[in-house]
Amino acid sequence: MRFLKYTLSFAVLACCTAVAVQGADKPVVEKGFVALFNGNDTSGWKLRNPGGKNTWVVQDGVLMNKGTGTDLVTEKKFENFQIRYDYRSYGNSGVGLRGRYEIQIDDSYGKAPESHGNGAVYSQLAPSKNVSKMKGEWQTIDATIVGDRITVIHNGEKTVDNYQLKKPGTGIQYGDKLEGEAGPIILQGDHGPVDFRNIRIREISAQ
């Protein structure tokens, strides 16, 4: 557990030394990170339900879910990693890590923190404080998951600190409730409209 704690601390501190370059319609490029969304199309992603309604479109470097449709899932699976993304919500949505643990997206501006609110580890842990912006404003998440521990920086403030994850129960799940195994990144598309940009990931080697 001590190693995991130190690994998470190092990963969070690494954000201070990352170099970012961003154009008007191009994704952020950071040393050590790989873009999951290229700003042009949904290459590297697939619909969770191949026969489902596709409400995802790309416009001006932004990945938009225009209605209630189907989740978008990465073709690649990830186990230990740091993920960063910008999002702009207009209702309820979420991002699934390993296909099992959800960082909630919701309209929670001005509300008390709770385990189903914006920035929460859905149904497991409320953020330590609510730093949510108003509906329609761009927000940022920087999440690091190593083993069974997760740290989240929301809009530049640490709101989840080395939390020990419980076995998945409710929220986003990719067909199983396994623990400690690789899984895809999921963008929830079956609830409400949401926009994403600058989705990038840095895999962390297990030791």
N, C-alpha and C positions, 0 to 999 in steps of 0.2 A: 504493500500500500504506500510505503514511503516513496518508492520509485515513481509510482503513478502520480503522487502529489507533486514531486519535483518536476516530472515531465510536463504536467499541466502548467505549472508556474512558468517554466521555460517557454512553452508555446505561447502563453499569453504575453510574456515580455517581448517575444519576437516581433509582435506587431509594432513595437516602437521603432524597430530598425528596418522595417520593410519599406521598399521604395515603390510608390504607386504612380502610374501614369494613366491619365484618363482623357479621352477625346469626347466630343459631343455625343457620338453614337458608337463608341468603341468601349469594350469592357476594360476594367482595371487590370493592369499587368503588375504583378508583384513577384519579387524574387522568391523562388521556392513553391509558388502556387501555380496551379493549372486551372485555366478557365473551364467551367462546366457549361457555360452558356457563351457562345461566340459572338453574340450580338446581331447575328444575321438570320439564323434559323434554329431549329431544334435538333440539330445533329448531336448524337450522343444520348438522346432521350427517346422514350417511347411512351405510348399511352398505357396506363396500368390495365385498362380494359380495352383490348384492341378493337372491339366492336362498339365501344362507347362513343358518346358525343364528344367531338374535339372542339373545345372552345378557346384553345390557345392560339395566339397570333404574335408575330414579332413586328414591332414598329419602332423606328428610330432608336434601335439598340435596346429596346425594352421588351421583355417577355410578358405578355398580358394574358390573363384569363378573363375572358369577356362575359362569362356567365356561369351557369351550373352545368358542368360537364364531367370530365374524367381526370383523375390524377395524372400527373406527368412524372415519369420515373427514369432515373439514369440507367443506361444499359450496363454500366460498370457498378460493381459493388465495392464498398469501402468499410474498413473496420476501425482503425485508429487514425484520426485525422483532425485537422482544423479547417473549418469552413467559414467563409465570409460571404455575405450577400446584402444587397439593398432591397428593400421591399416597400411597397406603397399599397396600403389596404383600404378597401371600401366596405369591409364586412369580415366574416369569419373565414379563416384559412389556416394554413400551417405548413411547416417544413419537417419532413420525417428524416431522421438520422438512422442509418443502418436499416431503414424501412420499418423501424419499431418504436423509436422514441421521437415524440413530436415537440417542436418548439412552436407554441401557439401564436397565431396571428389573429387579432381581433381589435375592435374599436374600444379601447380601454382608457382613453385619455381622461385624466382627472379622477379615475376610480381607484379604490383600494386594491392593492395587489392580491391576486388569488390564483389558484392552481389551474384555472381555465381561462385566465386573462392573457393579454398580450405579453409575450416574452416568457411565459411560464413553460416549465417542462410539463407538458399537458397531463393533468390528473395526478401528478406526482409532487410538484413543488412550485409554489408561488415565487415570483422574483422577490428579492429582498426589498426592492422599492420599485415603484411604477415610474418609468422614465418615458412612457409612451408619448408620441406626438399625436396631433390631431389627425383625424381621418383624412386621407388623401395626401399627407406629407410623406416624403421619403424618410425611411428609418433604416438603421443598420443593425446587423447581428454578426458577432464574431464568436463562434462556438468551437470548443475543443473537447473531443471525446476520446478518452484513452481507457481501455479496459471497461470498468463499470463506473467511471468517474466523468463528470461533465462540468465545464465552466463556461459561462455565457457572459459576453459583454454586449450590452444592449445600448445603442446610441451613445457609445463611448464610456459607459459606466458598467462596472461589474455587478451583475444582479443575481448570478448563480455562481457559487464559489466551491468548486471541487465536490459537487454533490454526488453521492453514491446512488446510482440508478437502481430502481426496483425492477422486477420482472415486468415486461410490458403487459398492460391490461386493457386500457381503452385508448381511443385516439387512432392515429395512423398506425397501421400494421400491414406488413407485406406477406400475409398468409401464414405467419407463424408467431410464436412468442419466445423464440430462442434468445439466449443471452450470450454476449461476448463473441458473436460471429458477424462476419461482414454482411452488409446489406446495402441496398440502393439509397440514394437521396430521393425523396418524394416531395413534389410540390402539389399541395392539395388543390384539386380543381373541381371537387364535387360539392362545394359550398357556395362561396361568393366570389365576386370580382377581386383580383389582386394583381399587382404588377411586380416584376422582379428585374434586377439588372446586376451586373458585376458579381455573378455567382462564381466563386473560385474556391479551390480546395488544395490543401497541402497534406499529403499522407505522412503519417508518423510511424517510423519503424518500431515494431514490437521488439522488446529486449527482455 
